[in-house]
Amino acid sequence: MSSSSTSSPRGYYGRHIFFCLNERKNGEDSCSKHDAQQGFDRCKARVKEAGLAGPGKVRVNKSGCLDRCAGGPVAVVYPEAAWYTFVDEDDIDEIVESHLKHGKVVERLLLPPDVGR
């Protein structure tokens, strides 16, 4: 698969982006406390508007805990396994335009590899 293509000969979707929407009941920090739902909603709308949604293209999914709460909110794009953190709609728009549309990872939004729960 070329870096700018979203189609995949091996899978139903070329790319998946999973947004952690987990809420911890015990009061611990979690992605839901950092506007993760708004990030998910924005991404889903932008992917659809850009014509990137559907088989062979991009799927935007909700996820339970991805166990990297300390960097929340968190989203991960596969097959590249690029772990993102984001702050606002501009960050989501950049992920959609750069990574999901053109296959270029947004380095400035990558979650450091040592950030876990």
Secondary structure by P-SEA (a helix, b strand, c coil): ccccccccccccccbbbbbbccccccccccccccaaaaaaaaaaaaaaaaccccccbbbbbccccccccccccbbbbccccbbbbbccaaaaaaaaacccccccccccccccccccc
